[in-house]
Amino acid sequence: MKNRMRRLRLNSNIREVFAETALRKEDLIYPIFVKDGANEVEEIKSLKGQKQYTVDRLDEVIKELKDLGIRSVILFGVPDHKDACGSGAYAKDGVVQRAIRKIKEIDKDFLVIGDVCMCEYTDHGHCGILHGDYVDNDETVSYLQKIAVSMAEAGVDIVAPSDMMDGRVAKIREALDEAGYINVSIMSYASKFASNYYGPFRDAAGSAPSFGDRKQYQMDYRNKKEALREILSDVDEGADMLIVKPAMAYGDIIKLASEETNLPIVAYSVSGEYAMLYDAVKNGLVKEDIIMETMLSFKRAGANLIITYFAKYLAERL
């Protein structure tokens, strides 16, 4: 027998040497929920092991991440005040703006990504400005520009528009450049699907829509060619990085984005994926190594970076 494939699987050392896919600590981005208030760290019931932090308590989580070798976070705000236009999202003293400044005080080189959206800040829970039951695309984009610039003023490294409005990447790039923030990058949620995997996040961020759903702006999960159109559109508009969200059921989209563009691809392993894996492992239904297997599947599909609630867990084992 000429070809014995098992020769390269014979023992753990051989398998490590010839492994085709690797996951590094530097590939991990940890999501942090920042809430209004003072001196509070609150467990998130629907996301076991995850917490909401007030700005003055961010020191402990940033130190923990640095000690683990994690260099990047993406911030989500949990404000006390909400209104129809999501004014807290672009306020100079907004919860995320204060969090950005705090993290940069702790470590100016720590990579901070600001999620640019309005759903956590609007009293109706939708991702933009409502006219009746319709989210107005162009008016919403003008607010997204203000949010991005306010985060840049606070010192953010990367803005990540997650709203799925048409044309927002170009307009955000225009606003950042005009304000003098030419080096603030855009990590676009290029293909964000109207998914059933988001449930725990909406509880954690208090961002569930008060009526209807988000299918008029987030993508139909049946569509692959449309995802490519969204991806290529964001590339053309000036995105620096592209997010595929969710990740677990969308390996084909991650692969598509990787093959059709030259930009870094970010797989967003969302709250529902985390909760499913966490509970399955905890209840003994599957082995713990399924977590690493899942993350490596995103890398194998073509992702360069992974946003995951398992970041700390993974860093401890890398």
N, C-alpha and C positions, 0 to 999 in steps of 0.2 A: 504494500500500500504506500503510494508516494506521498499523498497529502493526509497527514494526521493533524487535524486542527487542534486536538487536545494537547499537543505538545506545549502550546503557549498558555495552557490553563493548569499546568501540572501542580503548581503550589502557589502560595500567596505572593512570594517574591516575584516570580515570573509574571503573575497576573498584574502586579503593580507596575512592573517595568513596561509591559506592553499595553497598558490601559490607554485607550484612544481619547477618552474624555476626562477632564479634571475639573474640580470645583475648588476655587481659592477663597480665602476669607475676603479678599479684595473684591470679589464678585458679588458680595452680599450687601443689600440695602435694607435697613431696618425701619419699619414704619413706627412712628411715635404719635400718639394722640395727646395734644396739649390742651388743657382746659383752663378756663378762667377760674379765679380764686387764688388762694394762698395756702401753702404748706399742706398740700394734699397729694396723695398717691392712691388712686382708687382702682381696685381690680375690675376688669371687664368680664362680667359673668358669661357672656356668650363667646368670649375668646379667652379660654382658660390660660393663665400664665402671662397674659398681656394686661397693661395698665394704662390709665390716663394719669398724666402728670401736670401739676401746675408749673408755671415757668420757673418759680424759685426752687423747684425740686428736680430740675433737669440735670443738675450736676451729677447726681448719683447714677443715672442711666447712661449719660455720656461717658463717665469714667468707666463704667462696666463695659461698654462697647469698645472703648479704646484698649482696655486691658485684654479684651478678647481678640483684638486685631481687626475689628470692624471699623471702617473709615467713613461710612455714609449713612445718612438717615433721610427719610422723607416725612414731612410734617403735615399733620391734619389737625385742624382747629375744632375745638368743642366750646363755642362761645356761650355766654349767659344770655346775650341779647341777639334776637333775630328780627329781621324785618323784610319787607317785600323786595328790596333791592340788595339784600345781603351786605349792608354797609360795613359790617365787621370784617369782611374779607379783605377790604382795601384800606381800613383805618390804620393810621400811622402807629397807634398803640393797640392794634388788634392782637389777639392772642398769639397768632403765628408770627407776626412781625416781632413781637417781644421775644418769642422763643428763638427766632433766628439771631437776634442781637445777643441773647444770653449764651447760646452755643458758641458764637464767635468770640465772646469774652472768655469762655472756658478754653477754647482752642481755635484760633483763627484759621487753621488749616483743615479743620474737620469739614467734610463735604456735606453741605446742607441743601436739600431739595425741597422746594415749596410746592405743594399740590395747589394748582390754580383752578378753583371751582367755586360754586356758590351754594351748593346744596346744604352744606353744614350751617350756612349763615342766613338762609332765607326762611321766612316763617311758613312757607308752603312746601319746602323741601325739594323743589325742583332746581335744576342746575342753571337757571337763568331768569330773565325777566319775563313775567307772565303777562299775556294779553288774553283774558278769558282762560281757556285751558291750553293755550298754545304758547310755547316758549319762543319768544322772538329772537331769531338768530343774530341779526346785526346789532340790535341794541344790547344783547347779552355780551357780544364780542367787545363792545366799547367798555363794559365793566371789567371784563377779563384783562383788558389792557391796563386798567387802573390797579387791579390786583397784582399783576406781574410787576409793574413799576414799583408799587409799594413794598413788595418783597425784595426787589433789587435794592431799594433805598436802605432796607434793613440789613443788607449784606448777604443775601442768598446767593448761592453759586449757580443753581439751576432752577428754572421754573418748569413745572410739569402740568400743562393744561389737560384736565381730565373731563371736560364738559361735553366734548364731541360736537361743538358748533362748527359749521362750515367756515373756512377761511380764517380761523382764529390764530393759527401759527404765524401767518404772514403779518397779521395786524399786531400781534404781541411782539414780533421781531421789530416791526416798525416803531412801536411805542418804546421799547427798550433802547433802541438805537438813538431815537430822538432825545431820550432822557439821558444819554451818555453812557448807558450800560451795555456797551457793545460786546463785552466779554461774559455776560450772563448767558448761559446756554439754555436751550429749550429742549426738554425731554418730553416729547409729545406722546400722549396716549393716542397712538395712530390708529389702532383698531381696538376699540373698547366695546364689548358686546353687551347687549341687554340680557344679562346672565342671571341665573338662579343661584349662583355661587356667592352673591354679595351680602346675604342676609345678616350675618354677624357684624359686618362693618357698619351697616346702617344703624344697628343698635348701639355700637361703640361710639359712633360719631353723631348720633341723633339726627341722621340725614334721610330718613325714609320719607318719600313724598306723601303729602297729606291727602292726595287723591291721584288716581290713575297710576301710570308707570312712566318709564323713561324711553319707551320704544320709539317715540317720534324723533329722538336724537341719538340714542345709543344704537349700535348695530344689531341687525337681525342675525342670530347665531346660525342660521341656515346658509349664510352667504360668505363664500370664499373670494370670489372675483371682486365683490364690492369691497372686501377688506383690502385687497391689493390696490384698488383705486384710492382708498383712504390713505394707505401707506405712501403711495407714490405722490399723492397730493401734498402730504405733509413734508416729504422730501423736497418737493418743488418750492414749497413755501418757506423753507429755511430751517426745518427742524435739525437739531444736532444729534439726537438720539430718538429711538422709536420704542414705545411700549406696546406689548401685546397683553391684553387683559380680558379674561382670566388666562391662566397658563395651562392648567392640567388637561383640559379638554380641547386645547387649541395649539397642540404641537405642530399641526399642519400649517397654521398661520405664522407661528414663529419661524418655521423652516422657510415659508414663502418670503417673509420679510428679510430673512438672512440672505436668501439667494437672489432676491430682486433688487437689493440696495447694498450700498457700501457703508451704511451707518451702523453704529453699535445698536444692538437689539436688547431690550430689557423685557424679561418675562416677569409679569406681576402675578405671583402666586397668592391668590386672594383669601379673604377671611373664611369663606366656606370650605375651601380646600384645606386650610389649616385646621379648622374645626373637625372635619371629617377624618383627617389623618390622626390628629391628636386623640380623638375619642376611640378610633379603631385600635390604636396602639395601647391606650390606657386600658381598654376592655379586653385586651389579649386576643383580638381577632386577627391581627397581623403582627409580624415582627417589626421591631423598631427601625430596622434598616430600610424599611419602605420609605422613610422620609428622605434619606440620602438618594435612594433609587429614583424617587420622584424628581428631586432637584437636578440630578444628572440627566434625566430625560429632557429637561428644558435646555440644558447645555448641549446635549447631543443633537437637539433639533436646530440649534444655531444661536441660542441666547448667549450674550456676553455677560450680562448682569442679571441678578434675580432680586426682586423685591419680595421679601418673605418674612412672616412672623416667626419663622424658625431660625432666623439669622443667628441669634445667640446660641441656640442649641447646636447648630451646624458648626459655628466657629469653635465651640468647645471640643468638637470631634475631628476637626481638620488638622 
